[in-house]
Amino acid sequence: MKRKIKVGSRDSALALWQTRWVVAQLEQQNPHLSFEIVTMKTKGDKMLDVALAKIGDKGLFTKELELAMLNKEIDFAVHSLKDMPTALPAGLTIGAVCKRDNSGDALISKDGRKLAELPQGARIGTSSLRRCAQLLNYRPDFRLEALRGNLNTRMKKMASQQLDAIILAAAGIYRMGWSDMIAEIIPFNVCLPAVGQGAIAVECREDDIEINQLLQGVEHKPTRVATDAERSLLRRLEGGCQVPIGAYGEVIEDRLSLQAIVATLDGQRLIRAQGEGALNQAEELGIEVADKLLSMGGKEILQQVRSGD
Ligand SMILES: NCc1[nH]cc(CCC(=O)O)c1CC(=O)O
């Protein structure tokens, strides 16, 4: 009998798009296999009105899917890598990291204005501490307003709350087919993305050899190496959604580069560091750049942010 592979996904439009994209490739590569998508709500889907930084849970968007995987109700789960904690539950692994095209943050604004063209005191919607801190560092006159919910909700809130602009991950907007709405991809010297942003990751049981093998078909080595470095940096800084940390790793030919920032919530202090290394030294590079940030004053910033003043 043909094995039916059960694939776990959150039920948001973006999550389903990503899951279908992964499944479509696997189906094409493995015409003898059949797949079934099983959707689940995670705690993060149920608590849409609370700022992520306030919920402060690890695995807010992943835990239910991980439990289902450990209980063998599903065989693998598709996530936004950005939503995955840096330490996974025992027995689970990232079976594949897929090719990332767009890791940046996108500005969606009234009249299509770019960041530099926004008026004094412009009101910008985002609940990400990382985006707030970097935007305030760039333009202290901006007024950042809380904005959560799935992509559809956030778009509606821009109009109903009369915001001048909102910021969303570019990858999500492209996947939803809304690229026409993007005024600008915010340059990395203004705003570095979240660790793993733009990359789709597939999580599975460590001991499921067949599934691990299958997932090699959607693995993209350069994206894996770049995001390994980003995740290693985040692990070293012990950051989650509660701390403004941005990072971007990139493979150019046979070299891996990593740039990162850590900032205070008000954006008044922002520290930037970077490094470069060999492709097989991703973890080490993450630690090296994290340690640079810590020694340049990042340690004090992290302490200050965590103590809540
Ligand atoms: N925080 C939620 C989340 N997780 C992944 C994405 C977008 C897709 C991606 O980064 O791969 C988003 C939306 C956003 O930040 O605008």
The ligand as an SDF file (V2000), in Angstrom:
LIG
                    3D

 16 16  0  0  0  0  0  0  0  0999 V2000
    6.1700   37.0280   12.7810 N   0  0  0  0  0  0  0  0  0  0  0  0
    5.2640   36.3090   11.9700 C   0  0  0  0  0  0  0  0  0  0  0  0
    5.8560   35.8940   10.6630 C   0  0  0  0  0  0  0  0  0  0  0  0
    6.5810   34.7660   10.5500 N   0  0  0  0  0  0  0  0  0  0  0  0
    7.0340   34.6810    9.2640 C   0  0  0  0  0  0  0  0  0  0  0  0
    6.5600   35.7730    8.5700 C   0  0  0  0  0  0  0  0  0  0  0  0
    6.8160   36.0800    7.1600 C   0  0  0  0  0  0  0  0  0  0  0  0
    7.4840   35.0360    6.3280 C   0  0  0  0  0  0  0  0  0  0  0  0
    8.9350   34.8300    6.5820 C   0  0  0  0  0  0  0  0  0  0  0  0
    9.6310   35.6500    7.2120 O   0  0  0  0  0  0  0  0  0  0  0  0
    9.4320   33.7860    6.0980 O   0  0  0  0  0  0  0  0  0  0  0  0
    5.7940   36.5430    9.4390 C   0  0  0  0  0  0  0  0  0  0  0  0
    5.0740   37.7910    9.1070 C   0  0  0  0  0  0  0  0  0  0  0  0
    5.8600   39.0640    9.2190 C   0  0  0  0  0  0  0  0  0  0  0  0
    6.8310   39.1670    9.9690 O   0  0  0  0  0  0  0  0  0  0  0  0
    5.4790   40.0400    8.5480 O   0  0  0  0  0  0  0  0  0  0  0  0
  1  2  1  0
  2  3  1  0
  3  4  1  0
  3 12  2  0
  4  5  1  0
  5  6  2  0
  6  7  1  0
  6 12  1  0
  7  8  1  0
  8  9  1  0
  9 10  2  0
  9 11  1  0
 12 13  1  0
 13 14  1  0
 14 15  2  0
 14 16  1  0
M  END
$$$$
